[in-house]
């Protein structure tokens, strides 16, 4: 199949279309232009009142060739016209027997499951005052929001569309000065010094068989993820039958979300003996807490997809040079990735050589880690003497150095 492209360009709010032509045995045929195709797709999506499907998600960091996270779940979702925020409710399970709940949103609250602690946290969105609810809708409602945006927005955007024998492909690039996320509808995230490029990219693959999306790729400067669905069934579920609490494990404790809860738990760690760990390093060596002999140890719980964590690297690279090896050591513990190759690439990309270890659920629970970065300063007896939550260039640097110096 030979491809040929034609461009139509406009500025400020008008979509730039790239329409694909292909040559068949009988000559050259022009496909439907993107708006006509998307109008049909949107019409099909709006007829979906409920959907169940297998959802596979992969997530990785820009520049990496291996994913940091991958998961497959069974999802049951419903259109919820009473919810003016997300517009849908759903539950995500480990598999279709629905014995193991992973996540639920019922229009009023989201359910966070902490299996290692046997705890369920209910977030009713009353603590954090945000202009949106920071959760992405289930697949088909998510696709509907993106396509509505493509057809109706007046932002600086670029659309590339392609057609093959089996599918249509649409690539949306949003060239605004803020990142755009779809939490039920398009929301413009606040500007951040940790966002290197505010451009937002969304790609959608649409089946020609039923004119419904089956894969979505989202790309930001800090993270890339791909969602794909299989075994979908539509309009077979009744929203009246949906009660998220029906799937709560009976032996799990249910608590309310509190913004200050994690800070309180972290502060409770001060004065406690640091829990033991033995973790695999980026160079495939096992390193344990007892292997480190320095008088002071700085532990950083970090994430390769965290902007403030990335910003702290410049400071952390310089920190060991301020002290003798017997006095100070630094260990960073990656807390969201499950792939050792991701750590290797992250070290290479950011040019650092301090110890970088791959965490697990037990360690994160033992240290009460639920946000990043978190810095813990341990004395020579491996008692946690101070905890610093978050990172601010300059201010955090000075605070950590002062705390280290106080122990030497």
TABEL-V140118 format. One record per residue. N is the residue number from 1. RES is the residue in three letters. PSI is psi in whole degrees, -180 to 180 (* if undefined). Layout:
N,RES,PSI ; N,RES,PSI
This chain:
1,UNK,123 ; 2,UNK,134 ; 3,UNK,143 ; 4,UNK,141 ; 5,UNK,148 ; 6,UNK,136 ; 7,UNK,144 ; 8,UNK,117 ; 9,UNK,134 ; 10,UNK,168 ; 11,UNK,160 ; 12,UNK,82 ; 13,UNK,-12 ; 14,UNK,131 ; 15,UNK,141 ; 16,UNK,119 ; 17,UNK,139 ; 18,UNK,110 ; 19,UNK,132 ; 20,UNK,135 ; 21,UNK,152 ; 22,UNK,154 ; 23,UNK,126 ; 24,UNK,-177 ; 25,UNK,-24 ; 26,UNK,7 ; 27,UNK,-155 ; 28,UNK,130 ; 29,UNK,132 ; 30,UNK,132 ; 31,UNK,169 ; 32,UNK,141 ; 33,UNK,160 ; 34,UNK,-44 ; 35,UNK,-41 ; 36,UNK,-43 ; 37,UNK,-47 ; 38,UNK,-32 ; 39,UNK,-43 ; 40,UNK,-43 ; 41,UNK,-45 ; 42,UNK,-41 ; 43,UNK,-41 ; 44,UNK,-42 ; 45,UNK,-38 ; 46,UNK,-14 ; 47,UNK,-6 ; 48,UNK,114 ; 49,UNK,-27 ; 50,UNK,154 ; 51,UNK,139 ; 52,UNK,145 ; 53,UNK,164 ; 54,UNK,128 ; 55,UNK,125 ; 56,UNK,128 ; 57,UNK,134 ; 58,UNK,141 ; 59,UNK,138 ; 60,UNK,176 ; 61,UNK,144 ; 62,UNK,133 ; 63,UNK,-18 ; 64,UNK,152 ; 65,UNK,-4 ; 66,UNK,144 ; 67,UNK,150 ; 68,UNK,-21 ; 69,UNK,139 ; 70,UNK,139 ; 71,UNK,144 ; 72,UNK,131 ; 73,UNK,161 ; 74,UNK,133 ; 75,UNK,137 ; 76,UNK,126 ; 77,UNK,155 ; 78,UNK,142 ; 79,UNK,135 ; 80,UNK,96 ; 81,UNK,-18 ; 82,UNK,-16 ; 83,UNK,108 ; 84,UNK,-2 ; 85,UNK,-78 ; 86,UNK,-38 ; 87,UNK,6 ; 88,UNK,158 ; 89,UNK,154 ; 90,UNK,166 ; 91,UNK,144 ; 92,UNK,127 ; 93,UNK,163 ; 94,UNK,-39 ; 95,UNK,-179 ; 96,UNK,-8 ; 97,UNK,-11 ; 98,UNK,24 ; 99,UNK,-23 ; 100,UNK,107 ; 101,UNK,134 ; 102,UNK,-31 ; 103,UNK,149 ; 104,UNK,148 ; 105,UNK,126 ; 106,UNK,16 ; 107,UNK,-20 ; 108,UNK,-26 ; 109,UNK,159 ; 110,UNK,151 ; 111,UNK,122 ; 112,UNK,127 ; 113,UNK,124 ; 114,UNK,91 ; 115,UNK,-42 ; 116,UNK,-32 ; 117,UNK,-4 ; 118,UNK,56 ; 119,UNK,141 ; 120,UNK,128 ; 121,UNK,126 ; 122,UNK,119 ; 123,UNK,110 ; 124,UNK,11 ; 125,UNK,27 ; 126,UNK,-12 ; 127,UNK,-55 ; 128,UNK,120 ; 129,UNK,95 ; 130,UNK,154 ; 131,UNK,2 ; 132,UNK,167 ; 133,UNK,118 ; 134,UNK,61 ; 135,UNK,138 ; 136,UNK,138 ; 137,UNK,164 ; 138,UNK,161 ; 139,UNK,-57 ; 140,UNK,-33 ; 141,UNK,-31 ; 142,UNK,-47 ; 143,UNK,-40 ; 144,UNK,-43 ; 145,UNK,-43 ; 146,UNK,-44 ; 147,UNK,-38 ; 148,UNK,-41 ; 149,UNK,-45 ; 150,UNK,-42 ; 151,UNK,-24 ; 152,UNK,-16 ; 153,UNK,160 ; 154,UNK,25 ; 155,UNK,176 ; 156,UNK,101 ; 157,UNK,161 ; 158,UNK,133 ; 159,UNK,131 ; 160,UNK,128 ; 161,UNK,142 ; 162,UNK,156 ; 163,UNK,133 ; 164,UNK,-173 ; 165,UNK,-34 ; 166,UNK,-16 ; 167,UNK,162 ; 168,UNK,145 ; 169,UNK,130 ; 170,UNK,129 ; 171,UNK,117 ; 172,UNK,124 ; 173,UNK,122 ; 174,UNK,112 ; 175,UNK,51 ; 176,UNK,175 ; 177,UNK,5 ; 178,UNK,150 ; 179,UNK,147 ; 180,UNK,124 ; 181,UNK,153 ; 182,UNK,94 ; 183,UNK,69 ; 184,UNK,-40 ; 185,UNK,177 ; 186,UNK,130 ; 187,UNK,138 ; 188,UNK,112 ; 189,UNK,151 ; 190,UNK,148 ; 191,UNK,145 ; 192,UNK,140 ; 193,UNK,-15 ; 194,UNK,-4 ; 195,UNK,111 ; 196,UNK,-30 ; 197,UNK,114 ; 198,UNK,0 ; 199,UNK,138 ; 200,UNK,134 ; 201,UNK,131 ; 202,UNK,129 ; 203,UNK,138 ; 204,UNK,134 ; 205,UNK,127 ; 206,UNK,126 ; 207,UNK,135 ; 208,UNK,-16 ; 209,UNK,-42 ; 210,UNK,3 ; 211,UNK,38 ; 212,UNK,145 ; 213,UNK,149 ; 214,UNK,-8 ; 215,UNK,140 ; 216,UNK,132 ; 217,UNK,130 ; 218,UNK,131 ; 219,UNK,125 ; 220,UNK,173 ; 221,UNK,-24 ; 222,UNK,-15 ; 223,UNK,148 ; 224,UNK,136 ; 225,UNK,153 ; 226,UNK,129 ; 227,UNK,133 ; 228,UNK,148 ; 229,UNK,149 ; 230,UNK,166 ; 231,UNK,44 ; 232,UNK,140 ; 233,UNK,147 ; 234,UNK,142 ; 235,UNK,36 ; 236,UNK,-9 ; 237,UNK,153 ; 238,UNK,122 ; 239,UNK,-26 ; 240,UNK,-19 ; 241,UNK,-3 ; 242,UNK,118 ; 243,UNK,107 ; 244,UNK,-37 ; 245,UNK,-18 ; 246,UNK,-23 ; 247,UNK,5 ; 248,UNK,131 ; 249,UNK,134 ; 250,UNK,-28 ; 251,UNK,11 ; 252,UNK,141 ; 253,UNK,135 ; 254,UNK,124 ; 255,UNK,162 ; 256,UNK,145 ; 257,UNK,134 ; 258,UNK,126 ; 259,UNK,-35 ; 260,UNK,-2 ; 261,UNK,-47 ; 262,UNK,-40 ; 263,UNK,-39 ; 264,UNK,-43 ; 265,UNK,-39 ; 266,UNK,-42 ; 267,UNK,-29 ; 268,UNK,-18 ; 269,UNK,-24 ; 270,UNK,129 ; 271,UNK,-8 ; 272,UNK,151 ; 273,UNK,132 ; 274,UNK,128 ; 275,UNK,142 ; 276,UNK,147 ; 277,UNK,154 ; 278,UNK,114 ; 279,UNK,156 ; 280,UNK,133 ; 281,UNK,170 ; 282,UNK,-24 ; 283,UNK,26 ; 284,UNK,37 ; 285,UNK,140 ; 286,UNK,128 ; 287,UNK,131 ; 288,UNK,165 ; 289,UNK,-37 ; 290,UNK,-12 ; 291,UNK,-19 ; 292,UNK,124 ; 293,UNK,2 ; 294,UNK,158 ; 295,UNK,-39 ; 296,UNK,138 ; 297,UNK,129 ; 298,UNK,118 ; 299,UNK,128 ; 300,UNK,122 ; 301,UNK,118 ; 302,UNK,176 ; 303,UNK,136 ; 304,UNK,-15 ; 305,UNK,14 ; 306,UNK,122 ; 307,UNK,-52 ; 308,UNK,-34 ; 309,UNK,-46 ; 310,UNK,-39 ; 311,UNK,-26 ; 312,UNK,-14 ; 313,UNK,-41 ; 314,UNK,-43 ; 315,UNK,-45 ; 316,UNK,-34 ; 317,UNK,-34 ; 318,UNK,-23 ; 319,UNK,-47 ; 320,UNK,-28 ; 321,UNK,-14 ; 322,UNK,-11 ; 323,UNK,160 ; 324,UNK,153 ; 325,UNK,-35 ; 326,UNK,-20 ; 327,UNK,-33 ; 328,UNK,142 ; 329,UNK,158 ; 330,UNK,132 ; 331,UNK,126 ; 332,UNK,135 ; 333,UNK,112 ; 334,UNK,127 ; 335,UNK,-5 ; 336,UNK,-28 ; 337,UNK,153 ; 338,UNK,12 ; 339,UNK,121 ; 340,UNK,-30 ; 341,UNK,-29 ; 342,UNK,-40 ; 343,UNK,-44 ; 344,UNK,-46 ; 345,UNK,-35 ; 346,UNK,-41 ; 347,UNK,-44 ; 348,UNK,-43 ; 349,UNK,-35 ; 350,UNK,1 ; 351,UNK,56 ; 352,UNK,158 ; 353,UNK,11 ; 354,UNK,166 ; 355,UNK,129 ; 356,UNK,113 ; 357,UNK,155 ; 358,UNK,120 ; 359,UNK,-178 ; 360,UNK,174 ; 361,UNK,-37 ; 362,UNK,-45 ; 363,UNK,-44 ; 364,UNK,-39 ; 365,UNK,-42 ; 366,UNK,-33 ; 367,UNK,7 ; 368,UNK,44 ; 369,UNK,120 ; 370,UNK,0 ; 371,UNK,168 ; 372,UNK,152 ; 373,UNK,158 ; 374,UNK,130 ; 375,UNK,130 ; 376,UNK,131 ; 377,UNK,118 ; 378,UNK,140 ; 379,UNK,-174 ; 380,UNK,-18 ; 381,UNK,5 ; 382,UNK,37 ; 383,UNK,136 ; 384,UNK,113 ; 385,UNK,-29 ; 386,UNK,153 ; 387,UNK,131 ; 388,UNK,120 ; 389,UNK,121 ; 390,UNK,174 ; 391,UNK,131 ; 392,UNK,123 ; 393,UNK,131 ; 394,UNK,-62 ; 395,UNK,-46 ; 396,UNK,-38 ; 397,UNK,-52 ; 398,UNK,-41 ; 399,UNK,-45 ; 400,UNK,-44 ; 401,UNK,-43 ; 402,UNK,-41 ; 403,UNK,-38 ; 404,UNK,-47 ; 405,UNK,-33 ; 406,UNK,-20 ; 407,UNK,-7 ; 408,UNK,*
